[in-house]
Amino acid sequence: MKKDSFLSMLILGCVIFAVISKVGAQISHVSLFDDKLESSISNKRVLMVKNGEKISKFRIVDLEKLPLYEVFLPPVWENEAGKYQGVLLSDILKASEMADVDKVKLVALGGYAIDLALSMWPANCLFVATRHQMHEIRVKMKGPIRLLLPCMIKEEDGETNYTEMSTASWIWNLKEIHVLD
């Protein structure tokens, strides 16, 4: 009987550890941004969201009418560490009346594209940056918008673990989102 109790307690402990680890992994560095941003200097469309014949178009000012968030990124790329301001991909899809989609294709200015299963990521991990250090991001600096996945950045004891991080699902110069389901 003692052996069964020990085994049950061990299994319970493993389940609790797994649940706590999963919750911890889903916490990202994304927080609400409530400061005032300067008005966008561009009136050009920066993003098109398409689901069949249904199309939504956004300028920076349109995106920044959605709830704004901020995230701090360590130096993943040279000269690009710091705070990014932007919106959640889920909020863009809601504003486009496409909240229930599961899979999207993200397309960059140069034609680079990735497919992304939204259910694979916590909603606050799919961060669409419109600003870096409160300034609009120029095209030559991977703008005007880009998808970042800050939940992929793991820090232990103040050190960032880049060896396990892949930016394959990140996309800069983002211009289009196509619904795939």
ZADO-1210 file (C-alpha; in nm, 4 decimals, padded with zeros to 6 digits):
<atoms>
<atom x="00.0000" y="00.0000" z="00.0000" code="MET" pos="1"/>
<atom x="00.2843" y="00.2372" z="00.0811" code="LYS" pos="2"/>
<atom x="00.4322" y="00.1765" z="-00.2615" code="LYS" pos="3"/>
<atom x="00.1012" y="00.2694" z="-00.4317" code="ASP" pos="4"/>
<atom x="00.0675" y="00.5857" z="-00.2167" code="SER" pos="5"/>
<atom x="00.4214" y="00.6903" z="-00.3022" code="PHE" pos="6"/>
<atom x="00.3602" y="00.6293" z="-00.6723" code="LEU" pos="7"/>
<atom x="00.0314" y="00.8251" z="-00.6590" code="SER" pos="8"/>
<atom x="00.2012" y="01.1166" z="-00.4844" code="MET" pos="9"/>
<atom x="00.4856" y="01.1099" z="-00.7367" code="LEU" pos="10"/>
<atom x="00.2413" y="01.1166" z="-01.0303" code="ILE" pos="11"/>
<atom x="00.0422" y="01.3995" z="-00.8690" code="LEU" pos="12"/>
<atom x="00.3622" y="01.5953" z="-00.8127" code="GLY" pos="13"/>
<atom x="00.4629" y="01.5509" z="-01.1773" code="CYS" pos="14"/>
<atom x="00.1195" y="01.6648" z="-01.2976" code="VAL" pos="15"/>
<atom x="00.1306" y="01.9752" z="-01.0759" code="ILE" pos="16"/>
<atom x="00.4844" y="02.0541" z="-01.1955" code="PHE" pos="17"/>
<atom x="00.3776" y="02.0163" z="-01.5607" code="ALA" pos="18"/>
<atom x="00.0778" y="02.2486" z="-01.5118" code="VAL" pos="19"/>
<atom x="00.2858" y="02.5113" z="-01.3325" code="ILE" pos="20"/>
<atom x="00.5594" y="02.4884" z="-01.5972" code="SER" pos="21"/>
<atom x="00.3075" y="02.5311" z="-01.8807" code="LYS" pos="22"/>
<atom x="00.1482" y="02.8352" z="-01.7129" code="VAL" pos="23"/>
<atom x="00.4919" y="02.9857" z="-01.6551" code="GLY" pos="24"/>
<atom x="00.5886" y="02.9255" z="-02.0172" code="ALA" pos="25"/>
<atom x="00.2778" y="03.1110" z="-02.1336" code="GLN" pos="26"/>
<atom x="00.3584" y="03.4254" z="-01.9388" code="ILE" pos="27"/>
<atom x="00.5282" y="03.6695" z="-02.1701" code="SER" pos="28"/>
<atom x="00.6738" y="04.0116" z="-02.1184" code="HIS" pos="29"/>
<atom x="00.3805" y="04.1818" z="-02.2923" code="VAL" pos="30"/>
<atom x="00.2058" y="04.4493" z="-02.0861" code="SER" pos="31"/>
<atom x="-00.0589" y="04.7117" z="-02.1523" code="LEU" pos="32"/>
<atom x="00.0812" y="05.0391" z="-02.2848" code="PHE" pos="33"/>
<atom x="-00.0965" y="05.3485" z="-02.1608" code="ASP" pos="34"/>
<atom x="00.1443" y="05.6276" z="-02.2573" code="ASP" pos="35"/>
<atom x="00.0601" y="05.8650" z="-02.5394" code="LYS" pos="36"/>
<atom x="00.2255" y="05.7978" z="-02.8772" code="LEU" pos="37"/>
<atom x="00.2958" y="06.0672" z="-03.1320" code="GLU" pos="38"/>
<atom x="00.0507" y="06.0605" z="-03.4209" code="SER" pos="39"/>
<atom x="00.1594" y="05.8475" z="-03.7124" code="SER" pos="40"/>
<atom x="00.3440" y="06.0408" z="-03.9824" code="ILE" pos="41"/>
<atom x="00.2182" y="05.8090" z="-04.2566" code="SER" pos="42"/>
<atom x="-00.1293" y="05.7774" z="-04.4000" code="ASN" pos="43"/>
<atom x="-00.0410" y="05.4736" z="-04.6138" code="LYS" pos="44"/>
<atom x="-00.1977" y="05.1315" z="-04.5687" code="ARG" pos="45"/>
<atom x="00.0517" y="04.9070" z="-04.3900" code="VAL" pos="46"/>
<atom x="-00.1530" y="04.5901" z="-04.3473" code="LEU" pos="47"/>
<atom x="-00.4227" y="04.4014" z="-04.5358" code="MET" pos="48"/>
<atom x="-00.6147" y="04.1175" z="-04.3725" code="VAL" pos="49"/>
<atom x="-00.7942" y="03.8897" z="-04.6166" code="LYS" pos="50"/>
<atom x="-01.0418" y="03.6047" z="-04.5752" code="ASN" pos="51"/>
<atom x="-01.1721" y="03.5055" z="-04.9183" code="GLY" pos="52"/>
<atom x="-01.3439" y="03.8140" z="-05.0567" code="GLU" pos="53"/>
<atom x="-01.3529" y="03.9872" z="-04.7186" code="LYS" pos="54"/>
<atom x="-01.0702" y="04.2414" z="-04.6831" code="ILE" pos="55"/>
<atom x="-00.9723" y="04.4770" z="-04.4016" code="SER" pos="56"/>
<atom x="-00.7061" y="04.7428" z="-04.4474" code="LYS" pos="57"/>
<atom x="-00.5102" y="04.9169" z="-04.1727" code="PHE" pos="58"/>
<atom x="-00.2846" y="05.2196" z="-04.1462" code="ARG" pos="59"/>
<atom x="-00.0585" y="05.2607" z="-03.8417" code="ILE" pos="60"/>
<atom x="-00.3150" y="05.4990" z="-03.6907" code="VAL" pos="61"/>
<atom x="-00.5886" y="05.2346" z="-03.7371" code="ASP" pos="62"/>
<atom x="-00.3804" y="04.9645" z="-03.5687" code="LEU" pos="63"/>
<atom x="-00.2953" y="05.1962" z="-03.2816" code="GLU" pos="64"/>
<atom x="-00.6662" y="05.2524" z="-03.2096" code="LYS" pos="65"/>
<atom x="-00.6715" y="04.8906" z="-03.0897" code="LEU" pos="66"/>
<atom x="-00.5548" y="04.8172" z="-02.7341" code="PRO" pos="67"/>
<atom x="-00.1846" y="04.9000" z="-02.7223" code="LEU" pos="68"/>
<atom x="00.0779" y="04.6819" z="-02.5595" code="TYR" pos="69"/>
<atom x="00.4493" y="04.7038" z="-02.4960" code="GLU" pos="70"/>
<atom x="00.7210" y="04.4424" z="-02.4786" code="VAL" pos="71"/>
<atom x="01.0907" y="04.4607" z="-02.3996" code="PHE" pos="72"/>
<atom x="01.3157" y="04.2516" z="-02.6208" code="LEU" pos="73"/>
<atom x="01.6788" y="04.1777" z="-02.5433" code="PRO" pos="74"/>
<atom x="01.9300" y="04.2132" z="-02.8289" code="PRO" pos="75"/>
<atom x="01.7932" y="03.9395" z="-03.0545" code="VAL" pos="76"/>
<atom x="01.9270" y="04.1422" z="-03.3489" code="TRP" pos="77"/>
<atom x="02.1958" y="04.4093" z="-03.3464" code="GLU" pos="78"/>
<atom x="02.0718" y="04.7587" z="-03.2490" code="ASN" pos="79"/>
<atom x="01.7148" y="04.6359" z="-03.1989" code="GLU" pos="80"/>
<atom x="01.6934" y="04.5722" z="-02.8258" code="ALA" pos="81"/>
<atom x="01.4499" y="04.7768" z="-02.6237" code="GLY" pos="82"/>
<atom x="01.0814" y="04.8415" z="-02.5925" code="LYS" pos="83"/>
<atom x="00.8389" y="04.7782" z="-02.8758" code="TYR" pos="84"/>
<atom x="00.4855" y="04.9121" z="-02.8815" code="GLN" pos="85"/>
<atom x="00.2072" y="04.7545" z="-03.0809" code="GLY" pos="86"/>
<atom x="-00.1033" y="04.5379" z="-03.0800" code="VAL" pos="87"/>
<atom x="-00.1940" y="04.1731" z="-03.0510" code="LEU" pos="88"/>
<atom x="-00.2595" y="03.9749" z="-03.3666" code="LEU" pos="89"/>
<atom x="-00.5822" y="03.8482" z="-03.2083" code="SER" pos="90"/>
<atom x="-00.7069" y="04.2087" z="-03.1765" code="ASP" pos="91"/>
<atom x="-00.6322" y="04.2740" z="-03.5449" code="ILE" pos="92"/>
<atom x="-00.8303" y="03.9638" z="-03.6389" code="LEU" pos="93"/>
<atom x="-01.1198" y="04.0711" z="-03.4119" code="LYS" pos="94"/>
<atom x="-01.1227" y="04.4176" z="-03.5697" code="ALA" pos="95"/>
<atom x="-01.1382" y="04.2433" z="-03.9094" code="SER" pos="96"/>
<atom x="-01.4310" y="04.0300" z="-03.7884" code="GLU" pos="97"/>
<atom x="-01.2136" y="03.7195" z="-03.8232" code="MET" pos="98"/>
<atom x="-01.1644" y="03.6323" z="-03.4563" code="ALA" pos="99"/>
<atom x="-01.2391" y="03.2598" z="-03.4882" code="ASP" pos="100"/>
<atom x="-00.9681" y="03.1688" z="-03.7385" code="VAL" pos="101"/>
<atom x="-00.7018" y="02.9149" z="-03.6501" code="ASP" pos="102"/>
<atom x="-00.4464" y="02.9340" z="-03.9274" code="LYS" pos="103"/>
<atom x="-00.3077" y="03.2321" z="-04.1171" code="VAL" pos="104"/>
<atom x="-00.0437" y="03.3026" z="-04.3782" code="LYS" pos="105"/>
<atom x="00.1713" y="03.6076" z="-04.3023" code="LEU" pos="106"/>
<atom x="00.3285" y="03.7781" z="-04.6038" code="VAL" pos="107"/>
<atom x="00.6179" y="04.0250" z="-04.5988" code="ALA" pos="108"/>
<atom x="00.6977" y="04.3057" z="-04.8428" code="LEU" pos="109"/>
<atom x="00.9590" y="04.0959" z="-05.0226" code="GLY" pos="110"/>
<atom x="00.7216" y="03.8013" z="-05.0694" code="GLY" pos="111"/>
<atom x="00.8543" y="03.5953" z="-04.7780" code="TYR" pos="112"/>
<atom x="00.5615" y="03.4104" z="-04.6191" code="ALA" pos="113"/>
<atom x="00.4978" y="03.1804" z="-04.3246" code="ILE" pos="114"/>
<atom x="00.1940" y="02.9818" z="-04.2153" code="ASP" pos="115"/>
<atom x="00.1058" y="03.0184" z="-03.8499" code="LEU" pos="116"/>
<atom x="-00.1325" y="02.8008" z="-03.6464" code="ALA" pos="117"/>
<atom x="-00.2710" y="03.0468" z="-03.3910" code="LEU" pos="118"/>
<atom x="-00.3723" y="02.7730" z="-03.1467" code="SER" pos="119"/>
<atom x="-00.0040" y="02.6882" z="-03.1000" code="MET" pos="120"/>
<atom x="00.0621" y="03.0202" z="-02.9242" code="TRP" pos="121"/>
<atom x="-00.0816" y="03.2116" z="-02.6294" code="PRO" pos="122"/>
<atom x="-00.2690" y="03.5179" z="-02.7623" code="ALA" pos="123"/>
<atom x="-00.0337" y="03.7594" z="-02.5857" code="ASN" pos="124"/>
<atom x="00.2638" y="03.6022" z="-02.7603" code="CYS" pos="125"/>
<atom x="00.1561" y="03.7068" z="-03.1112" code="LEU" pos="126"/>
<atom x="00.2661" y="04.0702" z="-03.0879" code="PHE" pos="127"/>
<atom x="00.2511" y="04.3011" z="-03.3901" code="VAL" pos="128"/>
<atom x="00.5001" y="04.5819" z="-03.3339" code="ALA" pos="129"/>
<atom x="00.4155" y="04.9219" z="-03.4814" code="THR" pos="130"/>
<atom x="00.6878" y="05.1124" z="-03.2958" code="ARG" pos="131"/>
<atom x="01.0356" y="05.0662" z="-03.1501" code="HIS" pos="132"/>
<atom x="01.1248" y="05.2924" z="-02.8601" code="GLN" pos="133"/>
<atom x="00.7983" y="05.4821" z="-02.9365" code="MET" pos="134"/>
<atom x="00.9115" y="05.5661" z="-03.2930" code="HIS" pos="135"/>
<atom x="00.7617" y="05.4263" z="-03.6114" code="GLU" pos="136"/>
<atom x="00.9722" y="05.1516" z="-03.7636" code="ILE" pos="137"/>
<atom x="01.1057" y="05.2300" z="-04.1091" code="ARG" pos="138"/>
<atom x="01.0991" y="04.9723" z="-04.3862" code="VAL" pos="139"/>
<atom x="01.4801" y="04.9501" z="-04.3905" code="LYS" pos="140"/>
<atom x="01.4654" y="04.8704" z="-04.0164" code="MET" pos="141"/>
<atom x="01.2238" y="04.5762" z="-04.0694" code="LYS" pos="142"/>
<atom x="00.9064" y="04.7879" z="-04.0494" code="GLY" pos="143"/>
<atom x="00.6615" y="04.9384" z="-04.0733" code="PRO" pos="144"/>
<atom x="00.5158" y="04.6472" z="-03.8734" code="ILE" pos="145"/>
<atom x="00.6482" y="04.3106" z="-03.7690" code="ARG" pos="146"/>
<atom x="00.5276" y="04.0038" z="-03.5828" code="LEU" pos="147"/>
<atom x="00.7317" y="03.9232" z="-03.2737" code="LEU" pos="148"/>
<atom x="00.6868" y="03.6232" z="-03.0446" code="LEU" pos="149"/>
<atom x="00.8255" y="03.7431" z="-02.7117" code="PRO" pos="150"/>
<atom x="00.7131" y="03.4285" z="-02.5258" code="CYS" pos="151"/>
<atom x="00.9888" y="03.2411" z="-02.7090" code="MET" pos="152"/>
<atom x="01.2561" y="03.4375" z="-02.5240" code="ILE" pos="153"/>
<atom x="01.3529" y="03.2482" z="-02.2116" code="LYS" pos="154"/>
<atom x="01.5598" y="03.4040" z="-01.9378" code="GLU" pos="155"/>
<atom x="01.7222" y="03.2162" z="-01.6538" code="GLU" pos="156"/>
<atom x="01.9221" y="03.3912" z="-01.3844" code="ASP" pos="157"/>
<atom x="01.9227" y="03.7122" z="-01.5885" code="GLY" pos="158"/>
<atom x="02.0706" y="03.5403" z="-01.8942" code="GLU" pos="159"/>
<atom x="01.8823" y="03.5048" z="-02.2227" code="THR" pos="160"/>
<atom x="01.8973" y="03.1616" z="-02.3805" code="ASN" pos="161"/>
<atom x="01.9358" y="03.2273" z="-02.7538" code="TYR" pos="162"/>
<atom x="02.0461" y="02.8731" z="-02.8375" code="THR" pos="163"/>
<atom x="01.6930" y="02.7348" z="-02.7968" code="GLU" pos="164"/>
<atom x="01.5239" y="03.0320" z="-02.9621" code="MET" pos="165"/>
<atom x="01.4171" y="03.0328" z="-03.3228" code="SER" pos="166"/>
<atom x="01.2863" y="03.3400" z="-03.5006" code="THR" pos="167"/>
<atom x="01.1514" y="03.1287" z="-03.7890" code="ALA" pos="168"/>
<atom x="00.7924" y="03.2233" z="-03.6941" code="SER" pos="169"/>
<atom x="00.8796" y="03.5922" z="-03.6588" code="TRP" pos="170"/>
<atom x="00.8190" y="03.8092" z="-03.9629" code="ILE" pos="171"/>
<atom x="00.9203" y="04.1650" z="-04.0374" code="TRP" pos="172"/>
<atom x="00.8066" y="04.4012" z="-04.3122" code="ASN" pos="173"/>
<atom x="00.4662" y="04.2377" z="-04.2581" code="LEU" pos="174"/>
<atom x="00.2138" y="04.3562" z="-04.5173" code="LYS" pos="175"/>
<atom x="-00.0615" y="04.0929" z="-04.5432" code="GLU" pos="176"/>
<atom x="-00.2456" y="03.8332" z="-04.3370" code="ILE" pos="177"/>
<atom x="-00.4434" y="03.5664" z="-04.5253" code="HIS" pos="178"/>
<atom x="-00.6854" y="03.3399" z="-04.3395" code="VAL" pos="179"/>
<atom x="-00.6221" y="02.9753" z="-04.4308" code="LEU" pos="180"/>
<atom x="-00.9081" y="02.7903" z="-04.2641" code="ASP" pos="181"/>
</atoms>
